[in-house]
Amino acid sequence: MTQPVLTVAILVYNDVMALKLAVPKSLEVLNIMDVPYEILIVEDASTDGSYEVATEFASHPMIRLNHSDIRRGKGGALNDAVLDSRGSIFCFYDVDLSTDLIHLPDLVGLVQKNADIAIGSRMIAGSQVIRNNKRNLSSSIFNFLVRFLLRSEIKDHQCGFKAFKKDKLMKILPCVSSKKWTWDTEILVLAQKKGYIIEEIPVNWTETGKTNLCFKDTFEMGIFVLKFALRMHQFKCIE
């Protein structure tokens, strides 16, 4: 197997049907991109057959499996995925493909050029978003709090469609404490404090019927913003 330049991590937790669609579609898109790649299926203690399906996919020469018997959560799984990745560019997106993979070449291309981080955004001009009003309101409030209290210039911290220069990501990863949905936000806030170049691109994003995000997670996100704002001065990795 050729040393990959790009690692694409697909996080899976009881997403067997989505996984069956996501991997072939990912291969289709990646095979027309001019970049050596690997797909890392990050399977997180699923009980619905996702592990077995992921194991079958891992027989493909461009696919590896990162499995845990213990639930890690999004942040914990991503931490493990970064450490396990072989590419100099680390990318992840949601297994439900809520973000159209038509944007993947542009996302990766930005990191290949001069961006340290490239992220899909549902909240900038040019994006096309289909989702319910309740989820839209929750996301808008959270992003406002992050921008206001943490002085972030990012419009959309939560879109599950991001790519990073791995060496830059590794420098701030030790400061990231979140094992849940706020992993992205910690990374982006710390990266801005570090002076990293971050590019947002508009994406086509469609809400799927399944989400692992619940009201408790949204509440915890608000608490996270407050606590994170209070301890920003403690981070040695942004000095």
PyMOL commands that set and color helices and strands:
alter all, ss='L'
color gray80, all
select helices_A, chain A and resi 16-30+50-57+73-84+101-113+133-149+166-175+183-194+215-230+232-234+236-238
alter helices_A, ss='H'
color red, helices_A
select strands_A, chain A and resi 6-12+37-44+63-68+89-94+117-121+128-130+161-165+198-202+204-206
alter strands_A, ss='S'
color yellow, strands_A
deselect
rebuild
show_as cartoon
